[in-house]
């Protein structure tokens, strides 16, 4: 950025900030396992095929080649889905609705992100591939969380009920748990 004038630097920062939502959605697509096209170039966790990129600071984060460790980025959507679903464990019947919501959300976001960028041509994440991959991630993780989470919750409720029954029996040995009251002897 040393060759830019002061106003040129302000313009580059403004353009970069304007493209920040697109960069965030492109990053989401790549971490889901999809590809991002920049003209004839492609970026994914499995490979990078670059063309000369626009001279913007946000493109400095694009790697020149894919490292084998980049595949670990596929854990990002899994971990974020697990964290989001652990706050409120869904029922098994809720998972399809969640998948439809996520798929529609990703479909709209990637459609808004994809477009023409001057001489580079089409730029943005692969719309249907990104939508399908995110739907798959949410389906698999959502089903696992729903099954395991609800099983754990039932076990915890049963253990709490058993502990409450034992505590009540210690207070009143004649308590059998069916009258709901405990008397201290």
C-alpha positions as CSV (number, residue, x, y, z in Angstrom):
1,X,0.0,0.0,0.0
2,X,3.0,2.3,-0.1
3,X,2.3,3.3,-3.7
4,X,-1.2,4.6,-2.9
5,X,-2.0,8.2,-2.0
6,X,-3.8,9.0,1.2
7,X,-7.2,9.0,-0.6
8,X,-6.2,5.9,-2.4
9,X,-5.5,4.1,0.9
10,X,-8.9,5.3,2.2
11,X,-10.5,3.9,-0.9
12,X,-8.8,0.6,-0.6
13,X,-9.9,0.2,3.0
14,X,-13.4,1.3,2.1
15,X,-13.6,-1.3,-0.7
16,X,-12.1,-4.0,1.5
17,X,-14.7,-3.3,4.2
18,X,-17.4,-3.3,1.6
19,X,-16.4,-6.8,0.5
20,X,-16.0,-8.1,4.1
21,X,-19.4,-9.8,4.2
22,X,-18.6,-11.5,0.9
23,X,-15.3,-12.6,2.3
24,X,-17.0,-14.0,5.4
25,X,-19.5,-16.0,3.4
26,X,-16.7,-17.2,1.1
27,X,-14.8,-18.4,4.1
28,X,-17.9,-20.2,5.4
29,X,-18.2,-21.9,2.0
30,X,-14.5,-23.0,2.0
31,X,-14.7,-24.4,5.6
32,X,-17.9,-26.4,4.6
33,X,-15.8,-28.1,1.9
34,X,-17.1,-26.1,-1.1
35,X,-15.1,-24.0,-3.6
36,X,-14.8,-20.3,-4.2
37,X,-14.3,-19.1,-7.7
38,X,-12.3,-16.0,-8.6
39,X,-12.6,-15.9,-12.3
40,X,-10.8,-19.0,-13.6
41,X,-9.2,-19.6,-10.2
42,X,-10.6,-21.9,-7.5
43,X,-10.0,-22.0,-3.7
44,X,-11.0,-24.9,-1.5
45,X,-9.5,-26.8,1.4
46,X,-8.5,-29.5,-1.0
47,X,-6.7,-27.4,-3.5
48,X,-5.9,-23.9,-4.8
49,X,-5.7,-22.8,-8.4
50,X,-5.1,-19.1,-8.5
51,X,-5.2,-16.4,-11.1
52,X,-3.7,-12.9,-10.4
53,X,-5.9,-11.5,-7.7
54,X,-7.1,-7.9,-7.3
55,X,-4.7,-5.7,-5.2
56,X,-6.9,-5.6,-2.1
57,X,-5.7,-6.5,1.4
58,X,-8.4,-9.1,1.9
59,X,-6.9,-11.2,-0.8
60,X,-3.6,-11.4,1.0
61,X,-5.2,-14.2,3.2
62,X,-5.6,-16.4,0.2
63,X,-3.0,-19.2,0.3
64,X,-0.9,-19.9,-2.8
65,X,-1.3,-23.6,-2.4
66,X,-3.4,-25.9,-0.3
67,X,-1.6,-27.4,2.7
68,X,-2.6,-30.9,3.9
69,X,-3.6,-29.3,7.3
70,X,-6.2,-27.2,5.5
71,X,-8.6,-30.2,5.6
72,X,-8.8,-29.6,9.4
73,X,-10.9,-26.5,8.5
74,X,-13.8,-29.0,7.9
75,X,-14.1,-29.3,11.6
76,X,-15.3,-25.6,11.8
77,X,-18.9,-26.2,10.7
78,X,-19.0,-29.4,12.9
79,X,-17.9,-27.5,16.0
80,X,-20.1,-24.5,15.4
81,X,-23.1,-26.7,14.8
82,X,-22.4,-28.7,18.0
83,X,-22.0,-25.5,20.0
84,X,-25.2,-24.0,18.6
85,X,-27.2,-27.2,19.2
86,X,-25.9,-27.9,22.7
87,X,-27.6,-24.7,24.1
88,X,-30.9,-26.3,23.3
89,X,-30.8,-29.9,22.3
90,X,-33.3,-30.4,19.5
91,X,-35.8,-33.2,19.3
92,X,-35.4,-35.6,16.4
93,X,-38.5,-34.2,14.8
94,X,-36.9,-30.6,14.9
95,X,-33.8,-31.6,12.8
96,X,-35.5,-31.4,9.3
97,X,-36.8,-28.0,10.0
98,X,-33.4,-26.9,11.2
99,X,-31.8,-28.2,8.0
100,X,-34.3,-26.4,5.8
101,X,-33.7,-23.2,7.6
102,X,-29.9,-23.5,7.3
103,X,-30.1,-24.5,3.7
104,X,-32.4,-21.6,2.7
105,X,-30.2,-19.2,4.7
106,X,-27.0,-20.4,3.0
107,X,-28.7,-20.4,-0.4
108,X,-29.7,-16.7,0.0
109,X,-26.3,-15.7,1.4
110,X,-24.3,-17.4,-1.3
111,X,-26.6,-16.1,-4.1
112,X,-26.1,-12.6,-2.8
113,X,-22.3,-13.1,-2.7
114,X,-21.9,-14.6,-6.1
115,X,-21.5,-12.2,-9.1
116,X,-19.4,-10.6,-11.7
117,X,-16.2,-8.7,-10.7
118,X,-14.9,-6.7,-13.7
119,X,-12.3,-8.5,-15.7
120,X,-12.2,-11.5,-13.4
121,X,-15.6,-12.7,-14.4
122,X,-17.7,-14.8,-12.0
123,X,-16.6,-14.5,-8.3
124,X,-18.0,-16.2,-5.3
125,X,-18.8,-19.6,-3.7
126,X,-20.4,-22.4,-5.6
127,X,-24.1,-21.8,-4.6
128,X,-25.6,-25.2,-4.8
129,X,-22.5,-27.1,-3.6
130,X,-22.2,-24.8,-0.5
131,X,-25.9,-25.1,0.3
132,X,-25.8,-28.9,-0.1
133,X,-22.7,-29.3,2.0
134,X,-23.9,-27.1,4.8
135,X,-27.3,-29.0,4.8
136,X,-25.4,-32.3,5.0
137,X,-23.2,-31.0,7.9
138,X,-26.2,-29.8,9.9
139,X,-28.2,-33.0,9.1
140,X,-25.5,-35.3,10.3
141,X,-24.5,-33.3,13.4
142,X,-28.1,-32.4,14.2
143,X,-29.2,-36.0,14.1
144,X,-26.3,-37.1,16.3
145,X,-26.9,-34.3,18.8
146,X,-30.6,-35.0,18.9
147,X,-30.2,-38.7,19.5
148,X,-27.3,-38.6,21.9
149,X,-28.4,-35.4,23.6
150,X,-31.9,-36.6,24.3
151,X,-30.6,-39.9,25.5
152,X,-28.2,-38.1,28.0
153,X,-31.0,-35.8,29.1
154,X,-33.3,-38.8,29.9
155,X,-30.5,-40.5,31.8
156,X,-29.9,-37.3,33.8
157,X,-33.5,-36.9,34.6
158,X,-33.8,-40.5,35.7
159,X,-30.7,-40.2,37.9
160,X,-32.1,-37.0,39.5
161,X,-35.4,-38.7,40.2
162,X,-33.6,-41.6,41.7
163,X,-31.5,-39.4,43.8
164,X,-34.5,-37.4,44.9
165,X,-36.3,-40.7,45.9
166,X,-33.2,-41.8,47.9
167,X,-33.0,-38.4,49.7
168,X,-36.7,-38.6,50.5
169,X,-36.3,-42.2,51.8
170,X,-33.5,-41.0,54.2
171,X,-35.7,-38.3,55.6
172,X,-38.8,-40.6,56.0
173,X,-38.1,-44.3,55.8
174,X,-41.8,-44.9,55.3
175,X,-41.9,-42.8,52.1
176,X,-42.4,-44.8,49.0
177,X,-42.4,-41.9,46.6
178,X,-46.1,-42.0,45.6
179,X,-47.5,-39.3,47.9
180,X,-45.1,-36.6,47.0
181,X,-44.5,-35.4,50.6
182,X,-41.6,-36.0,52.9
183,X,-41.9,-35.7,56.6
184,X,-39.0,-35.4,59.0
185,X,-39.1,-37.9,61.8
